[in-house]
Amino acid sequence: MIGLLDRLLGEVKISPYSLIELNLLLKSGEIVVKNIIAFYDILSELLKYRRIGTFPTKPEYHREAFKLREKYKFLTYFDSLHAAVGIIENLEMVSYDGRYAEIIELKYSNPDNYTGR
């Protein structure tokens, strides 16, 4: 995965909802981190170092996510938002979550397609 990020330096963007989802996973205890402040400091530095950006939130993402949840009942709230960003921005979703492949409106690839695994 690091090789992929190196090859796409400055071109990778994450969903604006990724950090909110991460925060909720930390709050719920699903992900355990001893020092949250240090964790976010390091995450911020990592995103800067890898030149990984994000999109500003848009109402269109929520509209599309709602439509996706109606059509694809298996989608979680955050998965629908991440997919909506990809659809609205006409981007390829690169994720190990293969369920994204079932969304016909979304361009999807497994990271292994890029890393040669």
Secondary structure, DSSP 8 states (H G I E B T S, - for coil): -HHHHHHTTTT-EE-TTHHHHHHHHHHHTSS--S-HHHHHHHHHHHHHHTT-EE----HHHHHHHHHHHHH-TT--HHHHHHHHHHHHTT-EEE-S-GGGGG-TTSEEE-THHHHT-
